[in-house]
Amino acid sequence: MVAGNWKMNGLGASMAELEKMIQGFEPALAARLDLLVCPPATLIAQFAWKSKGSKIAIGAQDCHAKAFGAHTGDLSAEMLRDAGASAVIVGHSERRADHGETDDAVRAKAEAAWRAGLLAIICVGETKTEREAGDTLPIVGRQLKGSVPEKASAANTVIAYEPVWAIGTGLTPTVKDVEEVHGMIRKELVKRFGEAASAIRILYGGSVKPDNAATLLKAADVDGALVGGASLKAGDFLGISRAYSGGR
Ligand code: PEP
């Protein structure tokens, strides 16, 4: 899977970029990977309508844990599904930092995604300080344990490992570092959910660009990418998709 997180970017005119993505996502590529675009909530319905009949799926960037109610400004997973989303990112580090989202809150959002029939893309990742202190594995392990609900499976969950210090900075971990964290995530998922969890996709995210994608995404236990900045332009996003060989 290659998933694009547009964050708080995109207006109606961005439809032109989605059209380019739809046109450029040729069948041979579509046979190898799932391509998901997560625009801001204001564009989900338009994007879902436009991508109907194509191989591109549309996702959301966050949801509320409840299905409905007095929560001004929030959107439920059911509403996102109704607008045409098939997946939702939960626990992105920007949500954790800007909105104080805890692992418990993220877990509740992932459960809400499942309740609405959405694929939950659950994000985990350490800060620069945590990496420098040598705490990456325990921190990511703790986030994983707290943020991933019981009954996670390949059909309802994708994990995204996104080192916070690599997001939007142009910095990336080494392949060895990526493999260490992804290997730990895989081991923990299998320990908790059984052998079937070896099919849960683990994406790498953080400054993935067309020119580093082949290197980062060939790492062991990397099943694709979550892409921020480079997902805004069809050429870059498709370039990353082409660089990803789809193997483990
Ligand atoms: C992200 O925020 O999910 C992300 C990976 O951003 P970027 O690709 O811009 O580093």
Residues whose N, C-alpha, C, O or C-beta is under 5 A from the ligand:
A	BS01	PEP	N5 A166 I167 G168 T169 G205 G206 S207 V208 L226 V227 G228 G229 A230
